[in-house]
Amino acid sequence: MAEDVVVETRSLTKVYRDFWGRKKKTALNALDLKIHKGEIFGLLGPNGSGKTTTIKLLLGLLFPTSGDAFVFGEPAAKVEKNERIGYLPEESYLYRFLNAEETLDFYGRLFNIDPDTRKRRAAELIERVGLGADKKRILKEYSKGMRQRIGLAQALINDPELVILDEPTSGLDPLGTRWMKDLILDLKARGKTVLMCSHRLEDVQDVCGRIAILYNGDLQTLGKVSTLVEDALRLEVRASGVKESPELKADLEAVFKKHGGSIETVGHPSSTLEELFLRVIEESRARPGRRYLPPEEATRSTAVPPSSAPVAATTAPAAPPASPPAQQQQQNQGKKNKKKR
Ligand SMILES: Nc1ncnc2c1ncn2[C@@H]1O[C@H](COP(=O)(O)OP(=O)(O)OP(=O)(O)O)[C@@H](O)[C@H]1O
């Protein structure tokens, strides 16, 4: 196995059987997968498609019916390799009557981390996940978002090389979600490998480099997110310093017609709702008591020429004209492209 391959599965298959050994469900069917060091990999699929089964197989909590799974080049059934893995399950199994410090100390002991390192890492992680002010409160009193934060700290207590996150942003508000995504990106920046499952596809698109989509236990697609979502049949042009007008549209139409295409939409690019939400909260904090002003109103009040607002034109091959749903899809795609990575 190549040195930079952290996770590899070869025809990995899991069939659940009932008490009598009769086949109940093929949860995973001949999965071939490689996850490389330092990447954030998303394992996606609808409910019941085999994601948790895959994770359990990688952690050695389940045995495959056939095929192989390797982590760090070792068979997944070898539980010793789990010392190099951090795992945030979808439902965290944390003790409700321990506080944050005690929780991290408890998990540190399970990994046989010496007391000084345990104490130092617990203090660092509590700050990193933003629970400094609540570290003495018992987890029973924590909100869902706070439990997710301590769950993540628990997953990182052994300074793992591979971090497996099952629905890391579930239950988090937009600020918590942004925080979690930044933390996942920070793990990558520190050279860690991240495998995450999530139904929140916006979050996956924001952080994952590559994804696999499972359906009913079968691998349906695998590749780079940017390549998979790219619409190679359309072209997007963004411009600034011009105002939207019928003349502009006619001129653009002529240019694109000359090159065999046609314009689908001309308009202003929009940001995502997440970006708007974060901006409103940021400005409310910075200027308490003042209402948020949308950019064009703020621009007007500071007398910056409105013509600096960018205009986006999206073109497509000349025929056939796009149907309304396709246009909508294209507009959404435009929004996506605008998002920060
Ligand atoms: N212990 C089990 N016995 C029998 N069938 C099981 C068992 N565990 C899971 N399954 C079945 O295997 C299939 C895959 O389940 P799995 O939990 O891996 O899906 P998932 O993609 O993680 O779903 P979700 O998104 O809901 O978490 C499902 O049809 C599920 O019902």
The ligand as a Tripos MOL2 file, in Angstrom:
@<TRIPOS>MOLECULE
LIG
   31    33     1     0     0
SMALL
NO_CHARGES

@<TRIPOS>ATOM
      1 N1        -27.0820   -4.6630   13.0270 N.pl3     1 LIG1
      2 C1        -27.7570   -4.6400   11.8910 C.ar      1 LIG1
      3 N2        -28.5300   -5.6880   11.5200 N.ar      1 LIG1
      4 C2        -29.2100   -5.6830   10.3620 C.ar      1 LIG1
      5 N3        -29.1790   -4.6660    9.4930 N.ar      1 LIG1
      6 C3        -28.4320   -3.5860    9.8020 C.ar      1 LIG1
      7 C4        -27.6880   -3.5110   11.0110 C.ar      1 LIG1
      8 N4        -27.0430   -2.3290   11.0480 N.ar      1 LIG1
      9 C5        -27.3770   -1.6820    9.9090 C.ar      1 LIG1
     10 N5        -28.2070   -2.4410    9.1590 N.ar      1 LIG1
     11 C6        -28.7580   -2.1110    7.8540 C.3       1 LIG1
     12 O1        -27.6950   -1.8770    6.9600 O.3       1 LIG1
     13 C7        -28.0070   -0.8080    6.0790 C.3       1 LIG1
     14 C8        -26.9070    0.2560    6.1580 C.3       1 LIG1
     15 O2        -26.9670    0.8390    7.4530 O.3       1 LIG1
     16 P1        -25.9560    1.9970    7.8940 P.3       1 LIG1
     17 O3        -26.2490    2.2850    9.3340 O.co2     1 LIG1
     18 O4        -24.5910    1.6240    7.5270 O.co2     1 LIG1
     19 O5        -26.4510    3.2020    6.9670 O.3       1 LIG1
     20 P2        -26.0680    4.7440    7.0000 P.3       1 LIG1
     21 O6        -25.7180    5.1180    5.6160 O.co2     1 LIG1
     22 O7        -25.0570    5.0020    8.0540 O.co2     1 LIG1
     23 O8        -27.4500    5.4170    7.4030 O.3       1 LIG1
     24 P3        -27.7580    6.7920    8.1970 P.3       1 LIG1
     25 O9        -27.5160    7.8980    7.2200 O.co2     1 LIG1
     26 O10       -29.2120    6.6450    8.5260 O.co2     1 LIG1
     27 O11       -26.8820    6.8470    9.4190 O.co2     1 LIG1
     28 C9        -29.3750   -0.3120    6.4780 C.3       1 LIG1
     29 O12       -30.3340   -0.9090    5.6320 O.3       1 LIG1
     30 C10       -29.5610   -0.7930    7.9020 C.3       1 LIG1
     31 O13       -30.9010   -1.0550    8.2010 O.3       1 LIG1
@<TRIPOS>BOND
     1     1     2 1
     2     2     3 ar
     3     2     7 ar
     4     3     4 ar
     5     4     5 ar
     6     5     6 ar
     7     6     7 ar
     8     6    10 ar
     9     7     8 ar
    10     8     9 ar
    11     9    10 ar
    12    10    11 1
    13    11    12 1
    14    11    30 1
    15    12    13 1
    16    13    14 1
    17    13    28 1
    18    14    15 1
    19    15    16 1
    20    16    17 2
    21    16    18 1
    22    16    19 1
    23    19    20 1
    24    20    21 2
    25    20    22 1
    26    20    23 1
    27    23    24 1
    28    24    25 2
    29    24    26 1
    30    24    27 1
    31    28    29 1
    32    28    30 1
    33    30    31 1
@<TRIPOS>SUBSTRUCTURE
     1 LIG1         1 GROUP 0 **** ****
